[in-house]
Amino acid sequence: MKKILEGDELEQRARELGVDIQGELITQSSVGRHERASDYELQKRVIEAERSIRESRLWKLALISAIASVISAAAALLAVLSKWK
């Protein structure tokens, strides 16, 4: 199991993934946002970003596999048809 990141390591990983590291919106402030999200919130965001990347890769792999299956079926059909004639 992967180590749960904290502090600067967590912030660096979030930046690598392009995750927003700013905190929640503040409704009663002129600042507008907290300077940095809590470690807990950043961990959730990083985990979600990594999950999204992983799912995207798996989707591409599944698509390539489906295309290879169609090509294989077409080749088998051509082999059967050419033998039949």
Phi and psi restraints in degrees (value plus and minus 20) as a CYANA .aco file:
   2 LYS   PHI     -97.3   -57.3
   2 LYS   PSI     123.9   163.9
   3 LYS   PHI     -88.1   -48.1
   3 LYS   PSI     117.4   157.4
   4 ILE   PHI     -96.6   -56.6
   4 ILE   PSI     102.4   142.4
   5 LEU   PHI     -99.3   -59.3
   5 LEU   PSI     131.8   171.8
   6 GLU   PHI    -162.9  -122.9
   6 GLU   PSI     141.5   181.5
   7 GLY   PHI      39.8    79.8
   7 GLY   PSI    -152.8  -112.8
   8 ASP   PHI     -85.1   -45.1
   8 ASP   PSI     -57.0   -17.0
   9 GLU   PHI     -81.1   -41.1
   9 GLU   PSI     -62.5   -22.5
  10 LEU   PHI     -84.0   -44.0
  10 LEU   PSI     -64.6   -24.6
  11 GLU   PHI     -82.9   -42.9
  11 GLU   PSI     -61.4   -21.4
  12 GLN   PHI     -83.7   -43.7
  12 GLN   PSI     -63.7   -23.7
  13 ARG   PHI     -83.9   -43.9
  13 ARG   PSI     -59.9   -19.9
  14 ALA   PHI     -82.2   -42.2
  14 ALA   PSI     -62.1   -22.1
  15 ARG   PHI     -84.3   -44.3
  15 ARG   PSI     -60.4   -20.4
  16 GLU   PHI     -79.9   -39.9
  16 GLU   PSI     -57.4   -17.4
  17 LEU   PHI    -104.8   -64.8
  17 LEU   PSI     -27.2    12.8
  18 GLY   PHI      58.6    98.6
  18 GLY   PSI       5.0    45.0
  19 VAL   PHI    -104.5   -64.5
  19 VAL   PSI     119.9   159.9
  20 ASP   PHI     -86.9   -46.9
  20 ASP   PSI     103.3   143.3
  21 ILE   PHI    -118.9   -78.9
  21 ILE   PSI     -23.1    16.9
  22 GLN   PHI     -94.2   -54.2
  22 GLN   PSI     135.3   175.3
  23 GLY   PHI     -96.1   -56.1
  23 GLY   PSI    -192.6  -152.6
  24 GLU   PHI     -86.4   -46.4
  24 GLU   PSI     137.2   177.2
  25 LEU   PHI     -84.8   -44.8
  25 LEU   PSI     122.6   162.6
  26 ILE   PHI    -125.7   -85.7
  26 ILE   PSI     103.6   143.6
  27 THR   PHI    -103.2   -63.2
  27 THR   PSI     -48.0    -8.0
  28 GLN   PHI    -133.5   -93.5
  28 GLN   PSI      28.3    68.3
  29 SER   PHI    -166.5  -126.5
  29 SER   PSI     129.8   169.8
  30 SER   PHI    -101.4   -61.4
  30 SER   PSI     -38.4     1.6
  31 VAL   PHI     -88.0   -48.0
  31 VAL   PSI     -64.3   -24.3
  32 GLY   PHI      81.9   121.9
  32 GLY   PSI     -57.3   -17.3
  33 ARG   PHI    -169.9  -129.9
  33 ARG   PSI     135.0   175.0
  34 HIS   PHI     -88.7   -48.7
  34 HIS   PSI     136.3   176.3
  35 GLU   PHI     -85.2   -45.2
  35 GLU   PSI     -63.4   -23.4
  36 ARG   PHI    -165.7  -125.7
  36 ARG   PSI     121.7   161.7
  37 ALA   PHI     -87.4   -47.4
  37 ALA   PSI     137.5   177.5
  38 SER   PHI     -86.3   -46.3
  38 SER   PSI     140.6   180.6
  39 ASP   PHI     -77.0   -37.0
  39 ASP   PSI     -61.5   -21.5
  40 TYR   PHI     -78.9   -38.9
  40 TYR   PSI     -67.3   -27.3
  41 GLU   PHI     -85.3   -45.3
  41 GLU   PSI     -62.6   -22.6
  42 LEU   PHI     -84.9   -44.9
  42 LEU   PSI     -58.3   -18.3
  43 GLN   PHI     -80.5   -40.5
  43 GLN   PSI     -63.4   -23.4
  44 LYS   PHI     -81.0   -41.0
  44 LYS   PSI     -64.0   -24.0
  45 ARG   PHI     -85.8   -45.8
  45 ARG   PSI     -62.5   -22.5
  46 VAL   PHI     -85.7   -45.7
  46 VAL   PSI     -64.4   -24.4
  47 ILE   PHI     -80.5   -40.5
  47 ILE   PSI     -62.4   -22.4
  48 GLU   PHI     -85.5   -45.5
  48 GLU   PSI     -60.5   -20.5
  49 ALA   PHI     -85.5   -45.5
  49 ALA   PSI     -63.0   -23.0
  50 GLU   PHI     -84.5   -44.5
  50 GLU   PSI     -59.3   -19.3
  51 ARG   PHI     -82.7   -42.7
  51 ARG   PSI     -61.9   -21.9
  52 SER   PHI     -83.1   -43.1
  52 SER   PSI     -62.7   -22.7
  53 ILE   PHI     -83.5   -43.5
  53 ILE   PSI     -64.6   -24.6
  54 ARG   PHI     -82.4   -42.4
  54 ARG   PSI     -63.6   -23.6
  55 GLU   PHI     -85.2   -45.2
  55 GLU   PSI     -56.6   -16.6
  56 SER   PHI     -84.3   -44.3
  56 SER   PSI     -62.9   -22.9
  57 ARG   PHI     -84.5   -44.5
  57 ARG   PSI     -62.2   -22.2
  58 LEU   PHI     -85.7   -45.7
  58 LEU   PSI     -56.5   -16.5
  59 TRP   PHI     -83.3   -43.3
  59 TRP   PSI     -63.7   -23.7
  60 LYS   PHI     -83.3   -43.3
  60 LYS   PSI     -61.0   -21.0
  61 LEU   PHI     -83.2   -43.2
  61 LEU   PSI     -61.9   -21.9
  62 ALA   PHI     -84.2   -44.2
  62 ALA   PSI     -59.2   -19.2
  63 LEU   PHI     -85.2   -45.2
  63 LEU   PSI     -64.1   -24.1
  64 ILE   PHI     -82.2   -42.2
  64 ILE   PSI     -61.1   -21.1
  65 SER   PHI     -82.8   -42.8
  65 SER   PSI     -62.1   -22.1
  66 ALA   PHI     -84.6   -44.6
  66 ALA   PSI     -61.0   -21.0
  67 ILE   PHI     -84.0   -44.0
  67 ILE   PSI     -62.1   -22.1
  68 ALA   PHI     -83.1   -43.1
  68 ALA   PSI     -56.7   -16.7
  69 SER   PHI     -85.4   -45.4
  69 SER   PSI     -61.8   -21.8
  70 VAL   PHI     -84.3   -44.3
  70 VAL   PSI     -62.6   -22.6
  71 ILE   PHI     -83.7   -43.7
  71 ILE   PSI     -62.1   -22.1
  72 SER   PHI     -83.6   -43.6
  72 SER   PSI     -62.5   -22.5
  73 ALA   PHI     -84.9   -44.9
  73 ALA   PSI     -60.4   -20.4
  74 ALA   PHI     -85.2   -45.2
  74 ALA   PSI     -60.7   -20.7
  75 ALA   PHI     -84.7   -44.7
  75 ALA   PSI     -61.0   -21.0
  76 ALA   PHI     -85.1   -45.1
  76 ALA   PSI     -60.7   -20.7
  77 LEU   PHI     -83.6   -43.6
  77 LEU   PSI     -63.2   -23.2
  78 LEU   PHI     -83.1   -43.1
  78 LEU   PSI     -58.2   -18.2
  79 ALA   PHI     -85.3   -45.3
  79 ALA   PSI     -61.9   -21.9
  80 VAL   PHI     -86.7   -46.7
  80 VAL   PSI     -64.3   -24.3
  81 LEU   PHI     -85.6   -45.6
  81 LEU   PSI     -57.0   -17.0
  82 SER   PHI     -91.4   -51.4
  82 SER   PSI     -51.6   -11.6
  83 LYS   PHI     -93.9   -53.9
  83 LYS   PSI     -51.1   -11.1
  84 TRP   PHI     -91.1   -51.1
  84 TRP   PSI     -52.0   -12.0
